[in-house]
Amino acid sequence: MVHQLSVTAASIAPPATFVELRESCRLGVRRLKGGRLEVAKFVLGHPYDVAFASAREVAERSGVSTTTVMRLVNDLGFESYAAFQQLFRAELLRGRQ
């Protein structure tokens, strides 16, 4: 069974801000199950850690595989983990200003 957010990654634009990411996860939480839900909880609860952590580190901290992290990243519409991570780095910079 495939657990995706409301639409496929190819048809959505990724969230542009951390607030948009939080809202996307909130709206998709009923569809997020198992590992993807654990990743979503971790990244929303630890945005500054995600800004500098690799996908493997996020996976380890979430208790899932790196593949599960990448599936959530793709479900959210990001082309790569680096693009996903940039959202968190931008949030960190906003917080410092």
Sequence and secondary structure as in RCSB ss.txt:
>XXXX:A:sequence
MVHQLSVTAASIAPPATFVELRESCRLGVRRLKGGRLEVAKFVLGHPYDVAFASAREVAERSGVSTTTVMRLVND
LGFESYAAFQQLFRAELLRGRQ
>XXXX:A:secstr
     SS GGGS   SSHHHHHHHHHHHTTT  HHHHHHHHHHHH HHHHTT  HHHHHHHHTS HHHHHHHHHH
TT SSHHHHHHHHHHHHHHHH 
